[in-house]
Amino acid sequence: MQHTQLRPWGVGRMRPYPSTCAQPFATVAIDPVTQLGVFRDRRGQVVEMGKHGTSRGTETQPQSTNLDSRNDTDHDHDSTQD
C-alpha cells in the first residue's frame, strides 16, 4: 500500500498576515486600587491611552407577580453613556 501525501485543505485558504504597527506601550498592568489598566512604555513611564466612554444601565424589576407566581413583564430599561 502506497501513501500519497495530500496538501491540507486549509493551506489554500491562508493569506499573509496584515501589516502590523508598533504599539505606544510595552506593558499593561492592573492598578490594585482603581482596578484600571495602567499602560507603561519601555522606560516604565505611564502612557495615556485616551479616554474611553463608560456606559451604565439600569433595569427596574417587576414588583408584582401574576396568578401563576411568575413575574409580570412590566419593567423598563434605562442607560446613560458619557
N, C-alpha and C positions, 0 to 999 in steps of 0.2 A: 504494500500500500504506500503510495507516494503522497506526501503532503505538499500542497501548494500554498504559498504564503499569500494571504489576502490583505489588501490595504484596508485598514479600519475605516468604516463608513464616515466617522466624524472628521477625518483628516481633510476631506474635500470641503467641509464647511468652515474650516479655520480661516481666520483673517489676521493680518498683522495687528498688534496692539495699537491703540490710538496713541498719538504723541502725548507725552507727559509734561507736566510743568513742575517747577520747584515750589514747594510749599514755604510760606513765610515762617514756619515754626519747625522745631526739631522734636519737641516732646509735648505731651499733654498729660496733665495730672489733675486729680480732683482735689479741690480745696476742702479740707475736712470741716471747716466752719461754715462756708457758704454752700457747699455741695455743688459748686460750679466748676467747669473745666478751666484750667489755667494753662495757657499756651506759652511756651518758652522757646527762644531762639537758641542757636548753638552756643552762645555765650552765657546762657542762663537768664537772660533778660526777658521779662514778661512782654508778650506780643499782644496787642489789642486786636481782636478778631472782628470787631464791629459789633453793632447792636443787632440783636435778633428779637423780633416781636414775641410776646407771650400771649397765650390765649387762656381764658378762664371760662368755664362753662358751669351752669347750674341747671338743675332739673328739680322741679317740685315733685315730690312723691304723692301718690294718691292717698287721701286721708280716710277714705271710706271703702267699705267692701260691699259687694252686692250679695244677693241671697246665696250664691254658691261659695261664699267666703274667698272669692278671688278679688284682687284689687281692680277697681274701676280704671278705665283708661283715660280719665280726665286729669292729665298732667301736662305741663308745658316745659319748654326748653328756653334757656337764655344764654347768650355768650357775649363776652367782651374781648376785644383784642387791642393791644397797644403796641 
